[in-house]
Amino acid sequence: MTGEKEEMVAAIRKAAVNNRLSCERAHELGKELNVTLQEIGKVCNELKIKISACQLGCF
């Protein structure tokens, strides 16, 4: 695992509550870590963390 991905995994795990990450927090993490939302979503899928409270009503 690359250093960037390890940082992303750690940040997502820290931000997730009950294996859920709000859509808003996912956006914030993407900006903080300078990664795309697709990358955040991919790591969430790998970690079995669900995106919740979607701002668009998708999740």
C-alpha positions as a Markdown table, in Angstrom:
| # | Residue | x | y | z |
|---|---|---|---|---|
| 1 | Met | 0.0 | 0.0 | 0.0 |
| 2 | Thr | 1.3 | 3.4 | -0.9 |
| 3 | Gly | 1.8 | 6.1 | 1.6 |
| 4 | Glu | -1.0 | 8.2 | 0.0 |
| 5 | Lys | -3.4 | 5.3 | 0.2 |
| 6 | Glu | -2.4 | 4.5 | 3.8 |
| 7 | Glu | -3.1 | 8.1 | 4.7 |
| 8 | Met | -6.5 | 7.9 | 3.0 |
| 9 | Val | -7.4 | 4.6 | 4.7 |
| 10 | Ala | -6.4 | 6.1 | 8.1 |
| 11 | Ala | -8.4 | 9.3 | 7.6 |
| 12 | Ile | -11.5 | 7.4 | 6.4 |
| 13 | Arg | -11.4 | 5.0 | 9.3 |
| 14 | Lys | -11.0 | 7.9 | 11.7 |
| 15 | Ala | -13.9 | 9.8 | 10.2 |
| 16 | Ala | -16.3 | 6.9 | 9.8 |
| 17 | Val | -18.9 | 6.3 | 12.6 |
| 18 | Asn | -20.5 | 2.8 | 12.8 |
| 19 | Asn | -19.0 | 1.9 | 9.3 |
| 20 | Arg | -20.6 | 5.0 | 7.8 |
| 21 | Leu | -19.1 | 8.1 | 6.3 |
| 22 | Ser | -21.3 | 11.1 | 5.5 |
| 23 | Cys | -21.2 | 12.3 | 1.9 |
| 24 | Glu | -20.3 | 15.8 | 3.2 |
| 25 | Arg | -17.3 | 14.3 | 5.1 |
| 26 | Ala | -16.2 | 12.3 | 2.1 |
| 27 | His | -16.1 | 15.6 | 0.1 |
| 28 | Glu | -14.1 | 17.2 | 2.9 |
| 29 | Leu | -11.6 | 14.3 | 3.0 |
| 30 | Gly | -11.1 | 14.5 | -0.7 |
| 31 | Lys | -10.2 | 18.2 | -0.5 |
| 32 | Glu | -8.0 | 17.7 | 2.6 |
| 33 | Leu | -6.1 | 14.7 | 1.0 |
| 34 | Asn | -6.2 | 16.2 | -2.5 |
| 35 | Val | -7.7 | 13.1 | -4.0 |
| 36 | Thr | -10.8 | 12.5 | -6.1 |
| 37 | Leu | -14.2 | 11.5 | -4.7 |
| 38 | Gln | -13.9 | 8.3 | -6.8 |
| 39 | Glu | -10.7 | 7.4 | -4.9 |
| 40 | Ile | -12.5 | 8.1 | -1.6 |
| 41 | Gly | -15.4 | 5.9 | -2.7 |
| 42 | Lys | -13.1 | 3.1 | -3.9 |
| 43 | Val | -11.4 | 3.0 | -0.5 |
| 44 | Cys | -14.7 | 3.1 | 1.3 |
| 45 | Asn | -15.9 | 0.1 | -0.7 |
| 46 | Glu | -12.7 | -1.8 | 0.1 |
| 47 | Leu | -13.2 | -1.0 | 3.8 |
| 48 | Lys | -16.9 | -1.9 | 3.7 |
| 49 | Ile | -17.8 | 1.6 | 4.8 |
| 50 | Lys | -21.1 | 3.0 | 3.5 |
| 51 | Ile | -21.6 | 6.6 | 2.3 |
| 52 | Ser | -24.6 | 8.1 | 4.1 |
| 53 | Ala | -26.5 | 11.3 | 4.1 |
| 54 | Cys | -25.8 | 11.9 | 0.4 |
| 55 | Gln | -26.3 | 15.5 | -0.6 |
| 56 | Leu | -27.9 | 14.4 | -3.8 |
| 57 | Gly | -30.1 | 11.7 | -2.3 |
| 58 | Cys | -28.2 | 8.9 | -4.0 |
| 59 | Phe | -27.3 | 6.9 | -0.8 |
